[in-house]
Amino acid sequence: MTGALSPTHWLVILVVVLLLFGAKRMPDAARGIGRSLRIFKAETKALSDDGESPSPAESPTPAPAAVEAGSARPAGTTPSADAAPARSTDASTV
């Protein structure tokens, strides 16, 4: 025994897999494995690229400034008169 699988071993494994899952489910299973491998490859590439700075040609456009919660208006504008008043946290107004 050399440790490597011979062609007859692979044939037996293929027949067992076909018997277990059926011929109709094999393309879907192969498609799912392919998608999983693509996602895994993209994630590992993203992890390896995480520490490197992107080149000027690859740099994405700058993200817009973060908006505070409750402040969805553009910078420099004032709240309108029809905006709801702030709620009081006074326990006496329950």
Backbone torsions as a table, in degrees:
resi	resn	phi	psi	omega
1	MET	NA	125.2	-175.2
2	THR	-96.9	-14.1	179.4
3	GLY	101.0	-22.7	178.8
4	ALA	-91.6	151.5	179.0
5	LEU	-84.3	131.6	177.9
6	SER	-82.3	167.9	179.0
7	PRO	-58.3	-32.8	178.6
8	THR	-69.3	-34.2	175.8
9	HIS	-63.1	-44.5	178.9
10	TRP	-62.7	-38.2	178.8
11	LEU	-63.6	-42.8	178.2
12	VAL	-64.1	-43.0	178.7
13	ILE	-62.3	-42.7	179.1
14	LEU	-62.3	-43.4	179.2
15	VAL	-63.5	-42.4	179.2
16	VAL	-63.3	-43.1	179.1
17	VAL	-63.4	-42.9	178.2
18	LEU	-62.5	-39.7	178.8
19	LEU	-68.2	-37.3	-178.9
20	LEU	-71.6	-45.5	-172.5
21	PHE	-101.6	-22.2	-178.5
22	GLY	85.6	155.4	-176.3
23	ALA	-72.0	-25.6	-178.2
24	LYS	-73.5	-30.6	-177.0
25	ARG	-89.5	-12.2	-176.7
26	MET	-63.5	-45.0	178.1
27	PRO	-61.6	-39.1	178.1
28	ASP	-65.2	-40.4	178.6
29	ALA	-65.1	-42.3	179.0
30	ALA	-65.1	-39.3	177.5
31	ARG	-62.6	-43.9	179.1
32	GLY	-63.8	-40.5	177.7
33	ILE	-65.3	-40.7	178.5
34	GLY	-62.4	-43.9	177.7
35	ARG	-62.7	-43.6	-180.0
36	SER	-61.6	-41.8	179.2
37	LEU	-66.0	-38.6	177.5
38	ARG	-63.9	-42.7	178.4
39	ILE	-64.2	-44.5	179.0
40	PHE	-59.9	-43.1	179.9
41	LYS	-64.1	-42.6	179.8
42	ALA	-65.1	-40.5	-179.9
43	GLU	-68.1	-41.2	178.8
44	THR	-67.4	-35.0	176.5
45	LYS	-66.6	-40.0	178.5
46	ALA	-64.5	-37.5	177.3
47	LEU	-66.1	-40.7	-179.4
48	SER	-72.6	-30.2	178.9
49	ASP	-83.4	-8.2	-174.9
50	ASP	-59.0	-40.3	-176.8
51	GLY	-83.0	-15.3	-176.5
52	GLU	-92.2	147.1	175.6
53	SER	-86.3	139.3	-179.3
54	PRO	-71.3	151.4	177.3
55	SER	-72.1	160.6	-178.0
56	PRO	-57.9	-31.7	179.7
57	ALA	-72.5	-27.9	-177.5
58	GLU	-96.4	-6.4	-174.3
59	SER	-68.7	131.9	179.4
60	PRO	-74.4	164.2	177.0
61	THR	-66.7	147.6	-178.5
62	PRO	-63.8	142.5	-179.8
63	ALA	-76.0	149.9	177.4
64	PRO	-65.4	157.7	-179.5
65	ALA	-61.6	144.7	-179.6
66	ALA	-65.4	142.0	-179.7
67	VAL	-104.5	131.2	178.5
68	GLU	-68.8	152.2	177.4
69	ALA	-63.9	131.6	178.7
70	GLY	87.3	-5.6	-179.7
71	SER	-121.3	82.6	-176.1
72	ALA	-98.7	12.4	-179.9
73	ARG	-94.7	155.1	178.9
74	PRO	-64.4	155.1	-179.3
75	ALA	-63.9	141.1	177.0
76	GLY	90.1	-0.9	179.0
77	THR	-102.8	156.8	179.1
78	THR	-103.4	154.5	178.8
79	PRO	-66.0	146.5	-179.0
80	SER	-78.2	163.4	-177.8
81	ALA	-70.3	-24.4	-177.8
82	ASP	-88.1	6.2	178.8
83	ALA	-70.0	146.8	-178.8
84	ALA	-68.1	139.5	179.5
85	PRO	-70.1	157.2	179.7
86	ALA	-68.9	144.4	179.6
87	ARG	-79.9	146.9	177.7
88	SER	-88.1	144.7	177.6
89	THR	-99.7	14.8	180.0
90	ASP	-71.2	129.6	-177.9
91	ALA	-72.5	-17.4	-177.6
92	SER	-75.9	-14.1	-178.5
93	THR	-97.7	23.2	-176.3
94	VAL	-73.5	NA	NA
